[in-house]
Amino acid sequence: MAATGGEGALDVLLWVVLPYVALVMFIGGHIWRYRYDKFGWTTRSSQLYESRLLRIGSPLFHFGILVVIIGHVVGLLIPKSWTEAAGISEGAYHVTAVVLGTIAGFCTLAGAAILVYRRRTVGPVFSATTKNDKFMYLVLVLTIVLGLAATVAANVVGETYDYRTTISPWFREIFSFQPDPAGMSGAPLLFQLHALSALLLFAVWPFTRLVHMLTAPVGYLTRPYVVYRSRDAHLGSRAPRRGWERTK
């Protein structure tokens, strides 16, 4: 793992060292959480307390963030040469990415705003909110806002910035253990702040309710039926044995 010459110590710290710290915490944190806190591996659902705002905010947030994640996977992991080889021109890719990314970003932000408003204004939901939840929401919303601001500033109101020639190679080089900090150090400030907030989000992810995103309800396919028993005092025709009478 080595950086090219010409970068300062701060660039190496931010764009070489910090990504691996976040990656270790993300992977190691999930292993630790699953081993020592299986029963805490949950969203701690608050639907029982309030459902009207949840029915609006949750779909907006989850469908929006799903499109955002897909866009990041395509933009960061798939090289520009691959999409061009598939017949997708740079212009078509750019327009599609900006339009879908902006719409998905605003949907995600609107959904998050509704969920935060619900959590703050609904008494029982607010009472069930921990300091951990508040910090998680702060980092999550900050990451969404910075990502949306970077997209709009660089592609809608400002000059077009092609992150696929700088940020994307840097991101892929992390997994080959040869990250070049020059790819990020030359990026616009909003993109750098978005990347730093995302690294912080991934570092704290395993220790928050966000762990539920890595959970698939496969066990529901084979779990036994839930047995409901009647409270009817005249259940059955046989008299209960002594010592097994029903309590009242």
Secondary structure, 3 states (H helix, E strand, C coil): CCCCCCCCHHHHHHHHHHHHHHHHHHHHHHHHHHHHCHHHCCCCCCCCCCCHHHHHHHHHHHHHHHHHHHHHHHHHHCCHHHHHHCCCCHHHHHHHHHHHHHHHHHHHHHHHHHHHHHHHHCHHHHHCCCHHHHHHHHHHHHHHHHHHHHHHHHHCCCCCCCHHHCHHHHHHHHHCCCCCCHHHHCCCHHHHHHHHHHHHHHHHHHHCHHHHHHCCCHHHHCCCCCCCCCCCCCCCCCCCCCCCCCCC
